[in-house]
Amino acid sequence: MVVKKDKGVRYSSGLDYMIEIKWNQSIIQNSATVLCISNYKQSFVNVTVIDLKTRRKNIVKSFQLTNRPTRLYQIDENNLLIGTEGGNIEHWIFDEGSCKKVYHAHPESDAGIASIIELSSKSELLRGEPYESNKDKFKLLATASRGAKEFRLWKLDLATHELLPYLKIETTIDGGIKYLMESQDT
C-alpha cells in the first residue's frame, strides 16, 4: 500500500475562520456542502465544495486579500462580507471574483473585525420603522473589533448590498470587543 503525504507547508492560525454558505454558482451533489474558509496568515479566502460521501474537495473560488481576514458573513448567494485586520470590511462578489468595496468599519482599530452578526430583532425602536414595512428592504448587522471599545450597527440594503452606517455604541470595555451576541425576550 502506498500512502501519499502532503508535503506542502500549512499556515494555519487560531484566527482562521470557516462558514457553510449557500451556493448557486454550480450544481453540487446532495452529499456535498460548500464552505468558505479564510486563512489569516496567508491572507486568502477559498470557497470549497466538499463531498462528504467521497471525501473530495474542490476549490471553486479563491480571493487574495490585501489585509488578513478575520470574519466572514454571507449576504446572499453571490455576495460575501470579509472582516479584515485594520477594522475594515471587504465586500466580495462571487461571480466577478472581485472586491466591490472596502468599508472602514472601525477606523480607530488596527486589530481585526472580531464579529459580524445579523440582528433578528423586530423592534421598531431599534430598526427606526415598523418591521413589516421594511423587512424586505434591509437587514441590521452588528460589527465589533478586537481593537475598539465600541460596536456598530449597520443597515444592509438588500437591493444594492451596500452597508450603511446606522449606530455607533461606545462602551467602557478596554482591549476591544471579541464577541457580540443578541438576546431575545422570552
Buried (B, 14 or more C-beta within 10 A) or exposed (E): EEEEEEEEEEEEEEBBBEBEBEBEBEEBEEEBBBBBBBBBEBBBBBBBBBBEEEEEBEEBBEBEBEBBBBBBBBBEEBBBBBBBBBBBBBBBBBEEEEBEEBBEBBEEBEBBBBBBBEBEBEEEEEBEEEEEEBEEEBBBBBBBBBBBBBBBBBBBEBEEBBBEEBBEEEEEEEEBBEEBEEEEEE
